[in-house]
């Protein structure tokens, strides 16, 4: 057996063990994370804030993603259980739901980032645009758009035979090229928007702090306090939560973007069987990595937000 074959065998073994052991742990902590977030953000006092509504949508989407994408991947790679390879309806539904919620979650987070930009704006009229009505309208509109946009997945995916008695549910032909470019563009757009809106929020926060430190004594300072400094403690805590969630998503997704770029650059290269196997393993590891931000949100929230910790403490004390 050649050295390259040994390396591939070791990589496949490590990949399988990661999904067998790490996979169930990831699903468990992800399920607990989503439940904790939904309990906290669904409280009556929290639902009054538009950002909490975005987080409810975000965590509902994360919960579906965990069981529609991460779980089937773990069963397939870790335990060789793949129901999507035998039924075309299940195959198409699985890919459709996976792609849909992989897209919805980051865009709900982007909407939350936009809301934080509004609430931290120095302009009072801009801050007033952060409303629950706008939150519901944006969530419904974005959801309907992506639900309809991804309908092509229900039609153009298929079960492909790669070898005797070996079938996979995937994309093929020209549609495979389209999906490859789409994944890359969607990830780049999502990451770019998160970075832009995150930096914008930080800029607004710094502007507010400068006004606090050096108020203009020539004007009526109470009016400044009522207007520019009206950001409540809960709003500031939600800003930190949004920034933390977007940072975590960006860090884990960046690796996948690099792999997608590599795939597009090398798509016309002639590759031997060993290289294809290695690339498949790396793709699966990147996909595993992409799922991590969907599973650890509440733990990050506990670290950065005192309000979140207090709200969760109240839930347990009342229970």
LINQUILIN-V844673 format. One record per run of one state. SS is the DSSP state (2 for helix, 1 for strand, 0 for the rest). FROM is the first residue (numbers start at 1). TO is the last residue. Records with the same first field share a line. If there is no record, write none. Layout:
SS->FROM-TO, FROM-TO
This chain:
0->1-2, 42-43, 48-49, 80-82, 86-87, 120-123, 128-131, 157-157, 164-165, 171-172, 214-220, 228-232, 266-272, 293-296, 305-305, 319-319
2->3-41, 44-47, 50-79, 83-85, 88-119, 124-127, 132-156, 173-213, 221-227, 233-265, 273-292, 297-304, 306-318
1->158-163, 166-170
